[in-house]
Every structure is written in C-alpha cells, then in structure tokens.
Amino acid sequence: MCVGSMSRWHILPTPFSGGMKVERLHSDSRQKRLPGTDNTVRRGCTRRGTRLPFSVTCPKPHTSIQLHPENPAYLCTVTSLPNIRSLDLDALKAWLEGIGEKGFRAKQIYEWLWKRNADSFEAMTNLGQGLRTKLAEHFTIGKLRIHSEQRSSDGTIKYAFLMADGNLVEGVLIPTETRVTACVSSQVGCSLTCKFCATGYLDLKRNLQHYEIFDQVAYIRDAAEREYGRPLTNVVYMGMGEPLLNYRHVLQSISAISAEDGLGMAPKRITVSTAGIAKMIRKLGDDEVRFEFALSLHAANDKKRNEIMPINESNSLEALGEALKHFYEKTGTRVTYEYIIFKDFNDSLEDAEELLQFSKIVPSKINIIEYNPIDEGGFQNTSGNRLHRFRQYLEERGVIVNVRRSRGKDVDGACGQLALKHR
C-alpha cells in the first residue's frame, strides 16, 4: 500500500488464464506499513485482463492498486486507513483533542468499540454527526467477516474468518453439556511445525492484531446465544498459531475480552496454550497474568518430544521446567499439561511414569487428548485399554487427569485439525 503521497508502486504481471495477475506489490521508496490497517475499496475496480501500466502512481496518500479481497478477477484502487482499535484510550483522546474535540469523547467511542461491539461510526448515536464523519474519514473499524462456516454433527461450528488483507483464520464454537467454549487463533499459519498438527504444515504469514483476536471471540459469543441460547463460558487460545510468539497482541486481546468496558469475561475463564517457549513463559510470570495457562507437552522426555515438536530442541524439558517454576512462583496458577496420546509412541506405562515425574515440578493437572488424524500425520490413536491403563497409573499416584474427547472432528474442527480445509 502507499504510505506517502506520490509513492510509486510497481505491478508485476504474470500470465494467467484470461488476463493478468498481480503477483505482488512493492514500493520503490522505503515506507513503513501503517499499523493496524484495513484495506477498504474506496474507488472503482477494473476487470483483470484490462491492460494496465506496469507502474502506477498512487492518486492520493494511503492508496494502492490491489486485488479485490472477495473477487480476485478485479484490480482495485484501495484506500488504507488505520484501524481505530489500534489506538489505546490515551492515544484516541490525544487525537480527538488534536482536531478540536473534547477528550471525554474518547471513552464514549471506546465503549462503542469494545463493549457495544459497534461495526460502524454511524452506530455511535451519542456522538455528533460531524465527529462521526471525521472518524470515518480518518479511520476504519475493520471487523473480521465470516468467509464460511461448517457444522459438525455434535453441534460444533467451525468459522473461517476473512481479514482485511484477504487472509483467513479459523475459530471454533464448541458447545458441551457444561460449557460453551470459543477456540480462537492468534496467528495466520504457524512456524513451529509440530508433526501432529495440521496448522504446523501451513506457512506463518503474520501475527493477528489484538482486535482481530477480539473479533473472533465477540462473533462466537454472539453465535452461542443465537445458535444455542447459551452464554459463552470459556475462551481458549488453542487455534491456529503459537500465542506466545504474538505475546503483545494476545495479552492486549485478553485485556479487552476481560475488561468491564469490553466483553467482561473473567480471566480465569480464559486459557492460553503454548507449545513451550521458555523465556515467554517466564515473561508471563513477570507480568503476573491472571488467566489460565496450558503447556502442550505430549511427551515427557526430550528425545520423543524433539521428534514430534521441533521447538523442544531449543526449549528443552529442563528449560521449560525452570520457566514453569518461575511462572508458578509469580502467579500461583496451576499449570495444565496437554497430552495427545499416540498409539505405540507415548502411551506406555514408562511414558506415564515420565509424565508423572514432570507433573511434580509445579502444581498441575493433565488433560489427555485423543489424537485427531490429519492428512500429513503418520500417527494413530491409542486403544481404549492402553488409555485406561495410562490414566489409571497417573490417578493412583495422585495426579488429576481429565480425558478430553474430540468435538468437531467431522469438519476438521477438532484439536490439531485447523488448516483452512472446507468439506
């Protein structure tokens, strides 16, 4: 996108059936991308295949020529405005005062954005028309949109969310008898390449902004009421991506979800799950976070964990153990270990003993999760008898163990299956 007036952008055409294709856009001047931008079509679109110059001068600041986000057969002049939700309350107040408006309006606008979940400035009816017009001229709200949804036979609903830049992420509404959970994504793709996880086979494209994570929760919360007449009870950061590699935006999203002038959800009903980045676990402790915390463990010896989770090569179990001690000392929060149990890999009593010893590092509980097959994985679920023996071994030694059954498997919406597939 163009950031400065008269920046020159080059369109690199490659052949495709029926016309021209924009492979990528780049600027010949070193400009920084606007934070939190939302690409909104402001001017007309040209049918792709129409002859265009190989270089296009932006007609005004913050514009560019891009593929239409919903119909890539069209090339469009696009205006990129910053998302107003990228501003904190103080920054918004300063902006308002800078244009001659009263600073107290910032709190009113914030309530519309985060508590009332407004999707347009026109909806902010306690603001004057003049201010609403100024806001629309300078900012966008830029909500995620639903690209598609898939419904499981067990009531689970998987949503593909379309972002302003055309990327997709998935979130899942999971209803059970006792709770209604939103499983949300924190990154587009993932860099960790866990062998049992479909998302790990996708390239990492970018981190989500905090408001993009918030939008997933807000939409699924409304869907829970609409579909099942029940309130959302829990949020888990267990979708696409590694939350601790998007640390700042994940914590900002939790702040908005739990704030009284946001969604008002208790932090203890929010769980952040990580594959295990020791220094970031320590940072969670230093920040004295109040939400629940889970470690995707899946093997309690380094050799096996290295095999299925390459992140363990730089974050060994010993390093994770020390980080967990620090986290617990600072927060007092019991850790949940997630343990997908694979046939003939990590389901023996020897594996159970190793897990028992690791679980003693800090107060903890263990969630045993059945494996959900993916196309790329070569694993199988363990048998019922081996699962029973494994669980019994731990429980007889005082460990709290829960067995989590898969939900949404028939729409690739279960644990480890999110990979933007549509059946």
N, C-alpha and C positions, 0 to 999 in steps of 0.2 A: 504494500500500500504506500501511497505517497504521504510523507510527513511534512515536508517543507514545500512552499509554493514553487512551482516550476521544476520540481524534481522530475527527471526523465526516467521512464520505465521502458524496458525492452520486452517485447513479446517474442518468445522463442517458439516458432511454429514447428510442428512435426506432422507428417501425413496421418490422416485417419480417414475412415470411410465417410465420404460426404463433405469434407471440408478441412478446416484447420483445427488444431488442438493447442491450447496453451499448456505447455509443459511446466513452466514456472515463470514467475515474475520476479525481477530484481531491480534495484535502484542503482544508478551509476554514481550516486552521492551517498556518503556514509551517514545514513539517518537511522535513528533508533525507532523501533516499533512503539507505537502508543500503548501504554499499559491498559489491559482490560478492554480491548477494542471489540466492537461488534460491527460486522460488515452489513450494512443495510442498503439495499438498492434504492437510490435516490433519483436516478435518471434512467433514460431509456435503454433497452437492450437491443443488441444486434444479433441476428441469426448467425450462428457459427458457420463458416463457409464463405461469408461475405469477405471480400478482400480488405484487409486492414494493413496499415503501415506497420513495419517491423518495430518502430519506436513510436511511443505515444506520450505526448506531454500532458501531464495532469491538468485538467481545466481549472481546478482551484485546490486550495490546501485540503489535505485529508481525503483525496480521491484516488482511485486507481481503476484499471480495467481488469476485471476478474471473471472467472466462470460463474454463472448464476448458481447459487448454492443448491437449488432444487432441480434445475433443468440445465445440465452442463452443455446442452446444444446451443446455449446463448452466452455471448460475451457481454458484460455489463459494465457501465460506469458505476463505481461503487464509492459511497462516502463512508468513511470510517470515523465514527465518533466514539469517544471514551465511554465506557460503561459507568454510569453514575455510582454504581455499587462498589467500584474500585476505590472510592473516596471514603475515608473514615469520617466520623462526625465532625471533628475539628476542621478537617480539610474542606468539607462541604460548607461549614459555617464561614470559613475564610473566603471561599468562592462567592457565596451569597453576599457577604459584606463588600466584596470587591466590585460587585455590579450594582451596589446601592440598595440591596435588600436587607431586611432585618435578620440578624443572626439566629433568632429563635425559630425561624422557618426551617432551619436545618433539622431540628428534632421532629417537626411535623413531617418533613419529607422522609426522614429515616423510618418513622413509624409506618408510612405508606409502603416503603420498600421492603421492610423486613418483617413487620408484624401483620400488616394487611395484605402483603404479597401482591401489590399493585403491578400490573403489567403495562401501564401507560401513564404518562404525566396528566393526561386529561382526567383520569380517575381520581386525581388528588383534589377533591372538590372544596377543601378548605383553603386552598391557595388561589390567589387571584389569577385571572386569565393571562395577564401579562407575564407573570412569573412562570406559569405553566408553558407558555410559548418560548420563553428564554431557555427553560430547561430542555425542551425538545430540540431547540436549535444547537445546543452545546453538548448534549448527552443522549445516550440511549439507555434503556433498562436492560434490553437484550436477554430476555428469558430463553432458557432451553425450550425446544419444541419436541413434540413426540414424532419420531420418524416411523416407528412401528411398535406393535405390541403383540406378544404371544401368550396364550393362556394354557396353562397346564391343567390336566385332569384333576390335580389335587388342589386347585384354587390359586396356585402361584401364578403371578403375572410378571413377565419379563418385558421391560420397556427399553427400546433403543432411543436415546436422546440425541437430537441433532443440535449441534452448537453453531455459533455464528460463522465459524470458519469452515463449516462443512464436515468437520469431524464428528464421529459418533462414539458414544459410550453407552454402557448398559447399566441399568439398575433393576432391582427385583423387589416386588411386593410379595411377602411370604406370610400368609395367614395360617395360624395353628389354633388349637382349642384355647390356649392360654395366652397367646400374644400375637401381635401383628408387627412384623419387622420390615424395615426398609434396608436393603443391602445396596450400598452406593459405591461408585467408582471415584478414584482420586487422580487417575492419570489416563491419558489416551494411549493404550497399549501398556507395555511393561518392559523393563530392562533386565529383569532378574532370571529369566529362562528356567524357572522351575519345571522339571521334566513331566510332572503330573498335571500341570495347569495349562489350560488352553490359552489363556491370556499371555502366558510366557512365550508363546510362539508368535506373538504379534510384535512388531517393532514399536518401540516407545516413540511417540510423536511429540507429546508435550504434557506438562502438568496442567491440571484443571485449576482455574481460578476459584477462590473460595465461594463466590456466588454461583458458580456452576455446580459445585457440590451441594450447596444450599438448595438450588432449584430441584435437584433430584429428590431430596427429602421432602420439600414442600409439595411437589407433584404427587409423590407416593402417599404422603399423608392425606391429601385430598382424595386420592383414588381409594384409599382404605375406607374412608367414610362413604364415598359414592358407591363402591362395589359391595361392601360388606356391612356398612352401617356401624363400623367399629373404629375407635381411635387408634392411631399409630402408637405403639408402646415402646418400640426399640429401634435403634439405628445401629447398623454395623458397617464399618469401613472394611468390607471384605470383597468388594467388586474388583473392577479392573485396576491394576496398578499397585504400587507399593506406597502406602500412605506416608511413611517416614521419609521418603525421598521427595515428598511435596509438603514438607513439615509446616511451613508458614501458612500456606493456604488451608491445609487440613485443620490446623488449630483455629484459624480465623473462621472457618465454616462451623466448627463446633461452638465457638463463641456466639455466632449468630443463631444457631439452632437452639442453644440453651438459654439465650438471653430473654429477659422478661419482655423486652421490646422486639423480640424475634419470635421463634416458634415456642419458646417456653418449655422445652423438654429438659428434664432433669439430666445432668451429666452422667449419672450412674446408669442411665438407660442407653448410653452411647458407648460402643466398643470400637476401639481402633486395633486392628490386627496387623502384625508385621511379620515378614519373613526372617527378620533378625538383623538389624543394623545396630551394632553395639553402642556406638557413640551417640546415636539418636535416641536410643533407649535411656541412656544416661541423661540426655538433654530433657526428655520427658520428666525425669525425676527432678532435675534442676528447676524446671518450670512448675513443678508441683501440680501437675494436671489432676483433674478430679474425675475424669471419665474412666471407664473400664479398659483393661489392656489385655491383649491376647498375643501369644507368640506361636506362629506356625512352626511347630517343631518337627514332627513326622519321623524323626529318628533321633535317638539319644546317644549315638556315637558318631564321631566325626567322619569316619570312612563312609558309612552309609549316607549320612547327611550330605557330604560332598557330592556323592553320586547323583542325588536327586535334586539338590539345591546348591548350585554353584556359589551362591552368596556365602555359604559356610566356609569356603576356602579363605576368605578374608575376614570372616566373623565366626571364629571357632566357638564351640560349645563352652570352652573355658572363658573366652571373652564375653560371651553372652551371659554366662553365669555371674560374672563380676558386675556387668551392667545391670542385671536384674536385682542384685543385692542393693546397688545404689538406688535404683528406682523404688524398691520397696522401702528402704530407709527414709526416703524423701516423701513418699506418698502414702504409705501404709496400705496400698491397694494390692489385693490378692491377684496373682497372675493366673490367667487361663492358658493352658497348653493345648493347642490343637494338634491332633494326631490322626492323620489319614492312615488307615490300616490296610496294607497291601498284602496279597497272598504271597507267602514264601519270601517275603523281603523284610518286613518289620513286625511280624505277627507271632513270633515265638516267645516262650517264657523268658528266654535270655534277653530279648528285646524289652519285655515288660520289666525285668529287673533293672536294666539300664535306665528306662524311663522313671522307675520308682526312685532311683538314686538322684536323677536330675531334678525330680519334682521336690526334693527336700531342700533345695538351695534357698527357696523363699516359700512362704505360704502360697498354696496353689490348688487348682483343680484341673482335671483333664477332660477335654471333650474328645471322645473317639468318634471319628467321622468316616462313614463308609465312602469308598472310592467311587467317583463318578467317571466312567470311561470317557476318554476323548480320542479323536482320530489319531493323534500323534503319539499317544502314550502306549507303552507296552506293558502296562500293569493290569492286574485283576483284583477284584475284591476278595478279601479273605472269606473263609467259610464261617457259617454261624457257630460251629463248635469251637473253632480257634478263637473267634471273637469273644465267646463266652469265657473260655479259659483265661484269655488275656485280661479281660475285665475283672474276673474273679480274683486273679492273682493280685491285682492292684488294690481292690477293695478290701481283701482280707488283711492287707497291710496298712489300712487306714487312709487310703487315697480316695478323694472324692472324684468319682468317674461318672460322666454322662455319655450316652451313646446318641449321637445326632443322626437321625435318618434323613436321607436326601429328599428334597422337595423341588419340584420344577425340572426334574431330570428329562422329561419328555419334550421340553422346549429348550434344552441346553441352558437352563437357568439355575442349575444346582452348583454347589461348591466346586470351583475349579473348571467350570464349563463356559464361562463368559468369553466369547470370542467373536461377537457380532455375526453369529450364524442365524439364519431365518429358515424355519421349516414350514 
